[in-house]
Amino acid sequence: MIANLEALSALSETGTMTRAATFLRITQSAVSKRIATLEAETGQKLIEPMGRRVRLTPAGVRLLEKTRPFLVALKDAISDDAPAQGGRIVIGISESILCSWGPDLLAKVQTSIPDLEFTVNTHRSPVVIDQVRSGEYMLALCTSEQRDTPELKAELLYEEPMVIVPSNLEHINLGTQNTLPVLTIEPHSVTWRCLARRLKDQSNDWPFKLDVAQTVQSFASIAQMARAGLGHGLVPIGVAKALAVPTNTLIHFPHPGLARPISLVGRSTTLASPLIKTFHNALIQYFAQHMDLPSLNPT
């Protein structure tokens, strides 16, 4: 039944028999047979056509929601004795990471682990964490200060510096500013909740105060608005660099700086598996070699 449930999960993710077969590395007819067997075993219709695609029926959705966490836990238990090299990781990555240094990270990790394959998904941080919690994704790479729970564990990897992209890329002297109005990410985002707490603790010793003049849903959009002269933008340094904002125009915060935490989030059993341990170590090496600040390797 496990293989049949995996076929149902693949159909839920891909939407077609052909893509599900490619994902599972089996034939299309094999996917159809697995779904038919599962429907016979449950006595319910689990999929239905939707144009050229297929979708899960309400019964199929309920079955997948109930069984997916157990499938993930079973795979993790089986993988404990598997070789550390090779395998597929289904990962959700924060949008602002995947539009900046995330692809370079994945490429370099894949080079260091040639048999490793990725299925990559991107959403905002809370969404990818929820998908890990539900069993849809194995891991999330995202902004997170999440405390460990019985379900999930967060491994802090990196503190990514935040910088100010000055409006129209013109020089400003922070020492002469009483208050600096900025464009930044929406207040309900995980990143802003982290930054707001840190600003409260750290900004008392700064010669200026930040004032949030406007919020936008995308860091890339904020950086581009700042370049166009629509206000100073508060963004992660990786986003600014990915958009080729001249490094000498970026404004860094006074020591110890302002940063957002980047974490790897997963179930404890997943993080303990040999494959994920190998992947985790590769992430640590990437941050140590390629980022502006030393990576963190929590014990």
Summary of the structure (lengths in Angstrom):
residues: 299
radius of gyration: 22.1
end to end distance: 38.2
largest distance: 73.5
contacts: 944
relative contact order: 0.15
helix: 48%
strand: 24%
